[in-house]
Amino acid sequence: MKLLRIIFIIMLFSTLTAIGYAQDGKIQLQWSNAEDAVMYEFEVASVSLSKNQPAPQKKTIYRTTEVYTPGLELDLNVLGGKNLRKLYYRVRPLDLDKNPLGPYTASVSLAKGLLNPQKPAITPYPSHRPTPLYPVYAWIPVLNAARYDIEVTNKMPENPNGNTGSVYRINTYSINEGFDCYETQPYSKPGTYYWRVIAIDEAGQPMGNYSDATMFKIPNSPARWASFGDSITHGGGAISNPPTDERFDYTSYLPFPVKNIGKSGDTAAALAARFDADVLPFSPQYLIILGGSNSIRGGTSGEAVIASLETIKQKCIASGITPIFLTLPPLNPERIQRVFNQPTAEDWSEEMAKVNAYIKTQPYFVDIYSRLVNGQGILPVKYSQDGLHPDISGKKIMGQTVRDYVTKLNLK
């Protein structure tokens, strides 16, 4: 009997080890993503407060402004062993300068959070738009994680919430920090896919298990409309918001579905180079094109950008696609330097003007530059926190301008 008991204990230990270990002493919390929030102020108090009521200093247990996702995992040690049922948290959105963008949320009991979670929480961004060609995967950071492993499968994983890779894995990534992963492989083959993430500690051990698998589909049908461009098209904005939030996709404000073929980081030359592989599989009738911002701010001449856009135009014509060009939006070099620590070419405005003048000679074009520029000739902070990517307010203007143009010409 003693031997059987020892064997049972060994088997039990092996089973526990196989599913990873979960951290004790933390709680997982999530809330709705506020519009254009760069970060959140998170506060825990020993009293329930209204949205506009300041927290008395003696009642404040914990406060931080270093939260860049709509949720967090909180170390319970910062609460001093207090009863969770007697503590309340609330959050409010902040801009880059940590100025409030709105009031606090109503207080919520900490006891409603998930104690000692076994798996990462996926950042929930409901979307009815077609899956972008280059998906982005996002989650709530796991406390004390050293890295994250992300896998993509072509079937539902056979080991839901396990800690070993699926036999259906077709792609995998590892990132050392952060809370999102940008896909580098295009998903143009029709099918149903899944992605999930697991946190790994400094010793290389799984911290719990994989997250729930999230499904995305690539339909077996051509896209009547598609958008082609860099990160401004791909989506994302307000510095810390990834393209998973459809509010940062200007085409989400159009009254018809648009296939997003944007890819973050692209130059005009890169767009021309990937046209055949990324655009043609979807056989769009109309292609909305916005490219060249990265080229211009990096010092590429307007003439070189125009040459790439002309190549894209000719490829469209040869393939029976109607190209609709958008003028390049203005930049804000000071904000770009502050956020990305990258300089902007001194002659960016002159070179951009050349590109936009070319675009305005095309049979189909939409002028978004004039809708976004301010009196100083730059992209104002009210439309873009980082000086490069229009935020939700800016994307709404872009979407509405394109919508008005399409409606006027009855292109639908």
VOTORMI-92195 format. One record per residue: residue in one letter; x, y, z of N, C-alpha, C in turn. Coordinates in steps of 0.2 Angstrom, whole numbers, padded with zeros to 4 digits, always signed. Layout:
<pts>
AXYZXYZXYZ ...
</pts>
This chain:
<pts>
M+0004-0006+0000+0000+0000+0000+0004+0006+0000 K+0010+0006+0004+0014+0012+0004+0017+0013-0003 L+0019+0008-0006+0022+0008-0013+0017+0011-0018 L+0011+0009-0017+0006+0012-0022+0005+0019-0020 R+0005+0021-0014+0004+0028-0012+0010+0032-0015 I+0016+0030-0014+0022+0034-0017+0021+0035-0025 I+0019+0029-0028+0018+0029-0035+0012+0035-0037 F+0007+0035-0033+0002+0039-0034+0004+0046-0034 I+0008+0048-0028+0010+0055-0027+0015+0057-0033 I+0019+0052-0035+0024+0054-0041+0020+0055-0047 M+0014+0051-0048+0010+0052-0054+0006+0059-0054 L+0004+0061-0048+0001+0067-0046+0005+0073-0048 F+0011+0072-0045+0016+0078-0046+0018+0079-0053 S+0018+0073-0057+0020+0074-0064+0014+0077-0068 T+0008+0075-0066+0002+0078-0069+0002+0086-0068 L+0004+0088-0061+0004+0095-0060+0009+0099-0064 T+0015+0095-0064+0020+0098-0068+0019+0099-0075 A+0015+0094-0078+0013+0094-0085+0009+0100-0087 I+0005+0103-0082+0000+0108-0084+0003+0115-0082 G+0009+0115-0080+0012+0121-0078+0010+0123-0071 Y+0013+0129-0068+0012+0131-0062+0008+0138-0062 A+0004+0139-0057+0000+0145-0057+0003+0149-0051 Q+0004+0156-0052+0007+0160-0047+0001+0161-0042 D+0003+0161-0036-0001+0163-0030+0000+0170-0029 G-0005+0173-0025-0004+0180-0023-0005+0185-0028 K-0009+0184-0033-0011+0189-0038-0018+0189-0040 I-0021+0194-0043-0027+0194-0045-0028+0198-0052 Q-0032+0195-0056-0033+0197-0063-0039+0201-0064 L-0038+0207-0067-0044+0212-0067-0044+0215-0075 Q-0050+0216-0077-0051+0219-0084-0056+0224-0084 W-0056+0228-0089-0061+0233-0089-0062+0235-0097 S-0067+0239-0098-0068+0241-0105-0063+0246-0108 N-0061+0245-0114-0055+0250-0117-0058+0257-0118 A-0055+0262-0115-0058+0269-0116-0055+0271-0123 E-0059+0276-0126-0057+0278-0132-0050+0283-0132 D-0046+0281-0136-0039+0285-0137-0035+0285-0130 A-0036+0280-0126-0032+0280-0119-0025+0278-0121 V-0020+0281-0119-0013+0279-0119-0012+0274-0114 M-0014+0276-0108-0013+0272-0102-0019+0273-0097 Y-0019+0270-0091-0024+0270-0086-0021+0272-0080 E-0025+0276-0076-0023+0277-0069-0028+0272-0065 F-0024+0268-0061-0028+0262-0058-0027+0264-0050 E-0033+0263-0047-0033+0265-0040-0037+0260-0035 V-0034+0258-0030-0038+0254-0025-0039+0258-0019 A-0045+0258-0016-0047+0261-0010-0051+0257-0005 S-0051+0259+0001-0055+0255+0006-0062+0257+0006 V-0064+0261+0001-0071+0264+0001-0073+0264-0006 S-0080+0263-0007-0083+0263-0014-0084+0271-0016 L-0081+0273-0022-0082+0280-0023-0086+0281-0030 S-0088+0287-0031-0092+0289-0037-0086+0291-0042 K-0089+0292-0048-0084+0293-0054-0080+0299-0053 N-0083+0304-0050-0080+0311-0049-0077+0312-0042 Q-0078+0308-0038-0076+0309-0031-0069+0307-0029 P-0065+0312-0027-0058+0310-0026-0057+0305-0020 A-0052+0301-0020-0051+0296-0015-0048+0300-0009 P-0050+0299-0003-0047+0302+0003-0040+0298+0004 Q-0035+0302+0005-0028+0299+0005-0028+0293+0010 K-0031+0294+0016-0031+0289+0021-0034+0282+0019 K-0039+0283+0014-0043+0277+0011-0039+0274+0005 T-0034+0277+0002-0031+0275-0004-0026+0270-0002 I-0027+0264-0005-0022+0258-0003-0016+0258-0009 Y-0018+0259-0015-0013+0258-0020-0015+0262-0026 R-0010+0265-0030-0012+0269-0036-0006+0268-0040 T-0007+0268-0047-0002+0268-0052-0005+0271-0058 T+0000+0274-0062-0002+0276-0069+0001+0272-0075 E+0005+0267-0073+0009+0263-0077+0005+0257-0080 V-0001+0258-0082-0005+0252-0085-0007+0254-0092 Y-0005+0250-0097-0006+0251-0104-0011+0247-0108 T-0014+0243-0104-0019+0238-0107-0026+0239-0103 P-0031+0237-0105-0037+0237-0102-0038+0232-0097 G-0033+0231-0092-0033+0226-0087-0026+0225-0085 L-0025+0221-0079-0019+0220-0076-0019+0214-0072 E-0013+0212-0070-0013+0207-0064-0009+0210-0059 L-0013+0210-0053-0010+0214-0047-0007+0210-0042 D-0001+0211-0039+0002+0208-0034-0002+0210-0028 L-0005+0205-0024-0009+0206-0018-0004+0208-0012 N+0002+0208-0013+0006+0210-0008+0006+0218-0007 V+0004+0221-0012+0003+0229-0012-0003+0231-0008 L-0007+0226-0006-0013+0228-0003-0013+0227+0005 G-0007+0224+0007-0005+0224+0014-0010+0218+0018 G-0012+0213+0014-0016+0208+0017-0023+0210+0019 K-0025+0215+0016-0032+0217+0018-0037+0213+0014 N-0043+0212+0017-0049+0208+0014-0051+0211+0007 L-0051+0207+0002-0053+0209-0005-0060+0212-0005 R-0064+0209-0001-0071+0211-0001-0072+0218+0002 K-0067+0220+0005-0068+0227+0008-0063+0232+0004 L-0061+0230-0002-0057+0235-0006-0061+0236-0013 Y-0060+0241-0016-0063+0243-0022-0058+0246-0027 Y-0059+0245-0033-0054+0248-0038-0058+0252-0043 R-0055+0257-0046-0058+0260-0052-0052+0263-0056 V-0054+0264-0062-0048+0267-0067-0051+0273-0071 R-0046+0276-0074-0048+0282-0078-0043+0282-0084 P-0045+0284-0090-0040+0284-0095-0036+0291-0095 L-0029+0290-0097-0025+0296-0097-0022+0296-0104 D-0020+0303-0106-0016+0304-0112-0008+0303-0111 L-0004+0304-0116+0003+0303-0115+0006+0307-0110 D+0003+0313-0108+0005+0317-0103+0002+0316-0096 K-0002+0310-0096-0005+0308-0090-0011+0313-0088 N-0013+0316-0092-0019+0320-0091-0026+0316-0092 P-0030+0317-0088-0037+0312-0088-0040+0314-0095 L-0042+0308-0098-0047+0309-0104-0054+0308-0102 G-0055+0307-0096-0062+0306-0094-0062+0304-0087 P-0068+0303-0084-0069+0302-0076-0067+0295-0075 Y-0066+0293-0068-0065+0287-0066-0071+0282-0068 T-0070+0276-0068-0076+0271-0069-0079+0271-0062 A-0085+0268-0061-0088+0267-0055-0083+0262-0051 S-0083+0262-0044-0079+0257-0040-0082+0250-0041 V-0077+0246-0041-0079+0239-0042-0075+0235-0036 S-0079+0230-0033-0076+0226-0028-0070+0222-0031 L-0064+0222-0027-0058+0218-0029-0060+0211-0029 A-0065+0209-0025-0067+0202-0024-0070+0199-0031 K-0072+0203-0036-0075+0201-0042-0069+0199-0047 G-0063+0201-0045-0057+0199-0050-0056+0192-0049 L-0052+0189-0054-0050+0182-0054-0044+0181-0050 L-0044+0177-0045-0039+0176-0040-0034+0170-0043 N-0028+0172-0043-0023+0167-0045-0025+0164-0051 P-0025+0167-0057-0027+0165-0063-0023+0159-0066 Q-0025+0154-0069-0021+0149-0072-0019+0150-0079 K-0021+0155-0082-0020+0157-0089-0020+0164-0091 P-0017+0166-0096-0017+0173-0098-0024+0175-0100 A-0026+0181-0099-0032+0184-0102-0031+0187-0109 I-0035+0185-0114-0035+0189-0120-0038+0195-0120 T-0035+0200-0123-0039+0207-0123-0045+0207-0128 P-0051+0208-0125-0057+0207-0129-0058+0213-0133 Y-0058+0212-0140-0060+0217-0145-0064+0214-0150 P-0071+0214-0148-0076+0212-0153-0075+0215-0159 S-0076+0212-0165-0075+0215-0172-0080+0211-0177 H-0083+0215-0181-0087+0212-0186-0083+0213-0193 R-0077+0216-0193-0074+0217-0199-0070+0210-0202 P-0069+0210-0208-0065+0204-0210-0058+0204-0207 T-0055+0198-0206-0049+0197-0203-0044+0200-0207 P-0039+0205-0204-0034+0208-0207-0029+0203-0210 L-0026+0204-0216-0021+0200-0219-0016+0198-0214 Y-0014+0203-0210-0008+0202-0205-0012+0203-0198 P-0014+0197-0195-0018+0198-0188-0013+0200-0183 V-0016+0203-0178-0012+0205-0172-0015+0201-0166 Y-0011+0199-0161-0013+0195-0155-0012+0199-0149 A-0017+0200-0145-0016+0204-0139-0019+0201-0133 W-0015+0203-0127-0017+0200-0120-0016+0205-0115 I-0018+0203-0109-0016+0207-0103-0010+0204-0100 P-0005+0208-0099+0002+0206-0096+0001+0201-0090 V+0005+0196-0090+0005+0192-0084+0011+0194-0079 L+0009+0194-0073+0013+0197-0068+0020+0193-0068 N+0026+0196-0068+0032+0193-0068+0034+0188-0074 A+0030+0189-0079+0032+0185-0085+0039+0187-0088 A+0043+0183-0090+0049+0184-0093+0048+0185-0101 R+0044+0181-0103+0042+0181-0111+0036+0178-0112 Y+0033+0178-0118+0027+0175-0120+0028+0171-0126 D+0025+0165-0127+0025+0161-0133+0018+0161-0136 I+0018+0162-0142+0011+0163-0146+0011+0157-0151 E+0006+0154-0152+0005+0149-0157-0001+0150-0161 V-0001+0148-0167-0006+0149-0172-0007+0141-0174 T-0014+0139-0174-0015+0133-0177-0021+0133-0182 N-0021+0127-0186-0026+0127-0191-0032+0123-0189 K-0032+0121-0183-0038+0117-0180-0038+0119-0173 M-0044+0118-0170-0044+0119-0162-0039+0115-0159 P-0035+0118-0155-0030+0114-0151-0033+0108-0147 E-0029+0102-0148-0032+0096-0145-0031+0096-0138 N-0027+0101-0135-0026+0101-0128-0028+0108-0125 P-0034+0110-0125-0036+0117-0123-0033+0118-0116 N-0030+0124-0115-0027+0127-0109-0022+0122-0106 G-0019+0118-0111-0013+0114-0108-0007+0119-0109 N-0001+0116-0108+0005+0120-0108+0010+0117-0113 T+0008+0113-0117+0012+0110-0123+0009+0112-0129 G+0014+0113-0134+0011+0115-0141+0006+0110-0144 S+0002+0113-0148-0003+0109-0152+0000+0105-0158 V-0002+0099-0159+0000+0096-0165-0003+0099-0172 Y-0007+0104-0171-0010+0108-0176-0007+0115-0177 R-0001+0115-0174+0003+0122-0174+0005+0123-0181 I+0004+0129-0184+0007+0131-0190+0012+0137-0190 N+0012+0140-0184+0016+0146-0183+0017+0147-0176 T+0023+0150-0174+0024+0151-0167+0029+0157-0166 Y+0028+0161-0161+0032+0167-0160+0034+0167-0152 S+0039+0170-0151+0041+0172-0144+0043+0179-0143 I+0040+0182-0138+0042+0189-0137+0044+0190-0130 N+0049+0194-0129+0052+0195-0122+0048+0200-0118 E+0044+0204-0120+0040+0209-0116+0034+0211-0121 G+0030+0215-0117+0024+0218-0121+0018+0214-0120 F+0013+0216-0124+0006+0213-0123+0003+0212-0130 D+0007+0212-0135+0004+0210-0141+0009+0208-0146 C+0007+0204-0151+0012+0201-0156+0009+0202-0163 Y+0013+0205-0167+0011+0207-0174+0013+0201-0179 E+0008+0198-0182+0009+0193-0187+0014+0195-0192 T+0019+0191-0194+0023+0192-0200+0021+0188-0206 Q+0017+0183-0205+0015+0179-0211+0008+0181-0213 P+0007+0182-0220+0000+0184-0222-0004+0178-0222 Y-0011+0179-0220-0016+0174-0220-0021+0175-0226 S-0019+0172-0231-0023+0173-0237-0027+0167-0239 K-0024+0161-0236-0027+0155-0238-0034+0154-0234 P-0039+0152-0237-0046+0152-0234-0045+0146-0229 G-0049+0147-0223-0049+0142-0218-0050+0145-0211 T-0051+0141-0206-0052+0143-0199-0046+0142-0195 Y-0043+0147-0192-0037+0147-0188-0039+0149-0181 Y-0034+0147-0176-0034+0149-0169-0027+0151-0167 W-0027+0156-0162-0021+0158-0159-0022+0158-0151 R-0016+0157-0148-0016+0157-0140-0009+0159-0138 V-0009+0161-0131-0003+0163-0129-0002+0160-0122 I+0005+0159-0120+0007+0156-0113+0012+0161-0111 A+0012+0162-0104+0018+0166-0101+0023+0161-0099 I+0030+0163-0099+0035+0159-0097+0040+0163-0092 D+0042+0160-0087+0046+0163-0082+0053+0163-0084 E+0058+0166-0080+0065+0167-0081+0068+0160-0082 A+0066+0155-0079+0069+0149-0079+0066+0145-0086 G+0062+0148-0090+0059+0144-0095+0054+0140-0094 Q+0051+0140-0088+0045+0136-0086+0038+0140-0088 P+0033+0136-0090+0027+0139-0091+0024+0142-0084 M+0021+0148-0085+0018+0150-0079+0010+0149-0080 G+0008+0143-0078+0001+0141-0079+0001+0138-0086 N-0005+0140-0089-0006+0136-0096-0008+0141-0101 Y-0009+0138-0107-0011+0143-0113-0017+0146-0111 S-0018+0152-0114-0025+0155-0114-0030+0151-0118 D-0036+0153-0118-0041+0151-0122-0039+0152-0129 A-0041+0147-0134-0039+0148-0141-0044+0153-0144 T-0042+0158-0148-0046+0163-0151-0046+0161-0158 M-0052+0161-0161-0053+0159-0168-0053+0165-0173 F-0050+0164-0179-0051+0169-0184-0052+0166-0190 K-0056+0169-0195-0058+0165-0201-0055+0169-0207 I-0053+0166-0212-0052+0169-0219-0057+0166-0224 P-0062+0169-0226-0067+0167-0230-0064+0165-0237 N-0068+0160-0240-0066+0158-0247-0070+0162-0252 S-0069+0168-0252-0072+0173-0257-0068+0179-0258 P-0069+0182-0264-0065+0188-0266-0067+0194-0261 A-0063+0199-0261-0065+0205-0257-0067+0210-0262 R-0073+0213-0262-0075+0218-0267-0070+0224-0265 W-0069+0226-0259-0066+0231-0256-0060+0229-0252 A-0054+0232-0253-0048+0231-0249-0044+0237-0247 S-0041+0238-0242-0037+0244-0240-0030+0241-0240 F-0025+0245-0243-0018+0243-0244-0014+0249-0241 G-0009+0247-0236-0005+0252-0234-0001+0250-0228 D+0002+0255-0224+0006+0253-0219+0002+0253-0212 S+0005+0255-0207+0002+0255-0200-0004+0259-0199 I-0004+0265-0203-0010+0269-0203-0016+0265-0205 T-0015+0261-0210-0020+0257-0213-0021+0251-0208 H-0016+0248-0206-0016+0241-0202-0020+0243-0196 G-0019+0248-0193-0023+0250-0187-0019+0252-0181 G-0022+0252-0175-0019+0254-0169-0018+0262-0169 G-0016+0264-0163-0015+0271-0162-0015+0272-0154 A-0015+0279-0152-0015+0281-0145-0009+0277-0142 I-0004+0276-0146+0003+0273-0144+0002+0266-0142 S-0002+0264-0137-0002+0258-0134-0008+0253-0136 N-0012+0256-0141-0017+0252-0143-0016+0248-0150 P-0016+0241-0150-0014+0237-0156-0020+0237-0161 P-0019+0235-0167-0024+0235-0172-0029+0230-0171 T-0029+0226-0165-0035+0222-0164-0041+0226-0162 D-0040+0232-0160-0046+0237-0159-0048+0240-0165 E-0054+0238-0168-0056+0240-0175-0058+0248-0175 R-0058+0251-0169-0060+0258-0169-0054+0262-0172 F-0048+0259-0172-0042+0262-0175-0041+0260-0183 D-0046+0257-0185-0046+0255-0193-0051+0260-0196 Y-0048+0264-0200-0053+0269-0203-0058+0266-0207 T-0057+0260-0210-0062+0257-0214-0068+0254-0210 S-0067+0254-0204-0072+0251-0200-0078+0256-0199 Y-0077+0262-0202-0082+0268-0202-0085+0268-0209 L-0084+0263-0213-0087+0263-0220-0093+0258-0219 P-0098+0259-0223-0104+0255-0223-0104+0249-0226 F-0098+0246-0228-0097+0240-0231-0091+0237-0229 P-0090+0230-0229-0084+0227-0227-0078+0228-0231 V-0072+0229-0228-0066+0230-0232-0061+0226-0229 K-0057+0222-0234-0052+0218-0232-0046+0222-0230 N-0043+0222-0224-0037+0226-0222-0031+0222-0224 I-0027+0225-0229-0021+0222-0231-0015+0226-0229 G-0016+0230-0224-0011+0234-0221-0006+0230-0218 K+0000+0233-0217+0006+0230-0214+0010+0235-0210 S+0011+0235-0204+0014+0240-0200+0021+0240-0202 G+0024+0246-0203+0031+0247-0204+0033+0248-0212 D+0028+0247-0216+0029+0247-0223+0031+0254-0226 T+0036+0254-0231+0037+0260-0235+0033+0259-0241 A+0033+0264-0245+0030+0264-0252+0033+0259-0256 A+0040+0258-0256+0043+0253-0260+0041+0246-0257 A+0040+0245-0251+0038+0238-0248+0031+0236-0250 L+0027+0241-0251+0020+0240-0253+0020+0238-0260 A+0024+0241-0264+0024+0239-0271+0027+0232-0272 A+0032+0230-0268+0035+0224-0268+0030+0218-0266 R+0026+0219-0262+0022+0214-0259+0015+0214-0262 F+0014+0218-0267+0007+0219-0270+0005+0212-0273 D+0009+0209-0277+0006+0203-0281+0005+0197-0276 A+0009+0197-0270+0008+0191-0266+0002+0193-0261 D+0001+0199-0259-0004+0201-0254-0011+0203-0256 V-0011+0207-0262-0017+0209-0265-0021+0205-0269 L-0017+0202-0274-0020+0198-0279-0024+0192-0277 P-0022+0189-0271-0026+0183-0269-0034+0185-0268 F-0035+0191-0266-0042+0193-0264-0046+0196-0270 S-0042+0197-0276-0046+0200-0282-0051+0206-0280 P-0048+0211-0277-0053+0216-0275-0055+0220-0281 Q-0061+0223-0281-0063+0227-0287-0060+0234-0286 Y-0060+0236-0279-0058+0243-0277-0052+0242-0272 L-0047+0246-0273-0041+0245-0268-0040+0252-0266 I-0041+0254-0259-0040+0260-0256-0032+0260-0254 I-0028+0265-0257-0021+0264-0256-0019+0270-0252 L-0015+0269-0246-0012+0274-0242-0005+0272-0240 G+0000+0275-0244+0007+0273-0242+0012+0278-0244 G+0017+0279-0240+0023+0283-0241+0025+0287-0235 S+0021+0287-0230+0022+0291-0223+0029+0289-0220 N+0030+0282-0220+0036+0280-0217+0042+0282-0222 S+0041+0282-0228+0046+0284-0233+0048+0291-0232 I+0043+0295-0232+0044+0302-0232+0048+0304-0225 R+0045+0302-0219+0048+0304-0213+0055+0301-0212 G+0057+0296-0216+0064+0293-0216+0069+0296-0221 G+0066+0301-0225+0071+0304-0229+0070+0302-0236 T+0066+0298-0238+0065+0296-0245+0062+0302-0249 S+0064+0303-0255+0062+0308-0259+0055+0307-0261 G+0051+0313-0262+0044+0312-0265+0044+0309-0272 E+0049+0310-0276+0049+0307-0282+0050+0299-0282 A+0054+0297-0277+0054+0289-0276+0048+0286-0274 V+0044+0290-0269+0038+0288-0267+0033+0288-0273 I+0033+0293-0277+0028+0293-0282+0030+0287-0287 A+0036+0285-0288+0037+0280-0292+0035+0273-0290 S+0035+0272-0283+0032+0266-0280+0024+0266-0281 L+0021+0272-0280+0014+0272-0280+0012+0271-0288 E+0016+0274-0292+0014+0273-0299+0015+0265-0301 T+0020+0262-0298+0020+0255-0299+0014+0251-0297 I+0012+0253-0291+0005+0250-0288-0001+0251-0293 K-0001+0258-0295-0006+0259-0299-0006+0255-0306 Q-0001+0254-0309+0000+0250-0315-0002+0243-0314 K+0000+0240-0308-0002+0233-0306-0009+0233-0305 C-0012+0238-0302-0020+0238-0301-0023+0238-0308 I-0021+0242-0313-0024+0242-0319-0023+0236-0323 A-0017+0233-0323-0016+0226-0326-0020+0221-0323 S-0022+0221-0317-0026+0216-0314-0034+0218-0313 G-0036+0223-0317-0043+0225-0317-0045+0228-0310 I-0041+0231-0306-0043+0233-0300-0043+0241-0300 T-0048+0244-0297-0048+0251-0297-0045+0254-0291 P-0039+0258-0292-0035+0261-0287-0039+0267-0285 I-0039+0268-0278-0042+0274-0275-0036+0276-0270 F-0033+0282-0272-0027+0284-0267-0030+0289-0262 L-0027+0289-0256-0028+0294-0251-0022+0298-0251 T-0023+0304-0250-0017+0309-0249-0014+0307-0242 L-0007+0308-0241-0004+0306-0235-0006+0311-0230 P-0007+0309-0224-0009+0313-0218-0003+0317-0216 P-0003+0323-0213+0002+0327-0210+0006+0323-0205 L+0012+0325-0203+0016+0322-0197+0016+0327-0192 N+0019+0325-0186+0020+0329-0181+0027+0327-0178 P+0033+0330-0181+0039+0327-0179+0041+0328-0172 E+0039+0333-0168+0040+0333-0161+0037+0327-0157 R+0031+0325-0159+0028+0320-0155+0031+0313-0157 I+0033+0312-0164+0037+0306-0166+0043+0305-0163 Q+0047+0311-0162+0053+0310-0158+0052+0308-0151 R+0047+0311-0148+0046+0310-0141+0044+0303-0140 V+0039+0300-0144+0036+0293-0143+0041+0288-0146 F+0044+0289-0152+0047+0283-0155+0055+0285-0154 N+0057+0290-0152+0064+0292-0152+0067+0292-0159 Q+0063+0294-0164+0066+0294-0171+0065+0301-0174 P+0070+0303-0177+0070+0310-0180+0065+0309-0187 T+0063+0315-0189+0059+0315-0195+0063+0320-0200 A+0064+0318-0206+0067+0321-0211+0065+0329-0211 E+0070+0333-0211+0068+0340-0211+0064+0343-0217 D+0065+0340-0222+0061+0342-0228+0055+0338-0229 W+0052+0335-0224+0046+0330-0225+0040+0334-0228 S+0039+0340-0226+0033+0343-0228+0033+0345-0235 E+0039+0347-0238+0040+0348-0245+0039+0342-0249 E+0043+0336-0247+0042+0330-0250+0035+0327-0250 M+0032+0328-0245+0025+0325-0244+0020+0329-0249 A+0022+0336-0250+0018+0340-0254+0018+0337-0261 K+0024+0335-0263+0025+0332-0270+0021+0326-0271 V+0021+0322-0266+0017+0315-0266+0010+0317-0267 N+0007+0321-0263+0000+0323-0262-0002+0327-0269 A+0003+0330-0272+0001+0334-0278+0000+0328-0284 Y+0004+0323-0284+0004+0318-0288-0003+0314-0287 I-0005+0313-0281-0011+0309-0279-0017+0313-0282 K-0017+0319-0281-0022+0323-0283-0023+0323-0291 T-0019+0320-0295-0019+0320-0302-0022+0313-0304 Q-0024+0309-0299-0026+0302-0301-0034+0303-0302 P-0036+0298-0306-0044+0298-0308-0048+0297-0301 Y-0045+0293-0296-0049+0292-0290-0044+0294-0284 F-0046+0299-0280-0042+0300-0274-0046+0304-0269 V-0044+0303-0263-0048+0306-0257-0043+0310-0253 D-0044+0316-0252-0040+0321-0249-0041+0321-0241 I-0037+0317-0238-0038+0317-0230-0033+0322-0227 Y-0028+0323-0231-0023+0328-0228-0026+0335-0226 S-0030+0338-0230-0033+0344-0228-0038+0343-0222 R-0040+0337-0221-0045+0336-0216-0042+0335-0209 L-0035+0334-0209-0031+0332-0203-0026+0337-0201 V-0024+0342-0206-0019+0346-0204-0021+0352-0200 N-0017+0355-0196-0018+0361-0193-0015+0367-0196 G-0016+0373-0192-0013+0379-0195-0006+0380-0196 Q-0002+0375-0192+0005+0375-0192+0008+0370-0197 G+0003+0367-0201+0005+0362-0206+0007+0355-0203 I+0005+0353-0197+0007+0347-0194+0000+0343-0192 L+0001+0337-0189-0004+0333-0187-0005+0335-0180 P-0011+0338-0178-0012+0340-0171-0013+0334-0166 V-0011+0336-0160-0011+0330-0154-0019+0328-0154 K-0024+0332-0155-0030+0330-0154-0032+0324-0158 Y-0029+0324-0164-0030+0318-0169-0025+0313-0168 S-0019+0314-0165-0014+0309-0164-0009+0310-0159 Q-0009+0305-0154-0005+0306-0148+0003+0305-0150 D+0004+0301-0155+0011+0300-0157+0014+0303-0163 G+0010+0307-0166+0012+0312-0171+0012+0308-0178 L+0011+0302-0178+0011+0298-0185+0004+0294-0186 H+0002+0291-0181-0004+0287-0182-0011+0291-0180 P-0015+0293-0184-0021+0295-0182-0025+0291-0177 D-0027+0294-0171-0031+0290-0166-0038+0289-0168 I-0042+0287-0164-0049+0286-0166-0053+0292-0169 S-0051+0298-0166-0054+0304-0168-0052+0305-0175 G-0046+0304-0177-0043+0305-0183-0045+0300-0188 K-0046+0293-0186-0048+0288-0190-0055+0289-0192 K-0059+0292-0188-0066+0293-0189-0067+0298-0195 I-0062+0303-0195-0062+0308-0200-0060+0305-0207 M-0055+0301-0206-0053+0297-0212-0058+0293-0215 G-0062+0289-0211-0067+0285-0213-0073+0289-0216 Q-0075+0294-0213-0080+0298-0215-0079+0301-0222 T-0073+0304-0223-0071+0307-0229-0071+0302-0235 V-0068+0296-0233-0069+0291-0239-0076+0289-0240 R-0080+0288-0235-0087+0286-0236-0091+0291-0240 D-0089+0298-0238-0093+0303-0242-0091+0303-0250 Y-0084+0301-0251-0082+0301-0258-0085+0295-0261 V-0085+0289-0258-0088+0283-0261-0095+0284-0263 T-0099+0287-0258-0106+0289-0259-0107+0293-0264 K-0103+0299-0265-0104+0304-0270-0103+0301-0277 L-0098+0296-0278-0097+0293-0284-0101+0287-0285 N-0105+0285-0280-0109+0279-0281-0105+0273-0283 L-0099+0272-0279-0095+0266-0281-0097+0260-0278 K-0101+0260-0273-0103+0254-0269-0106+0249-0274 
</pts>
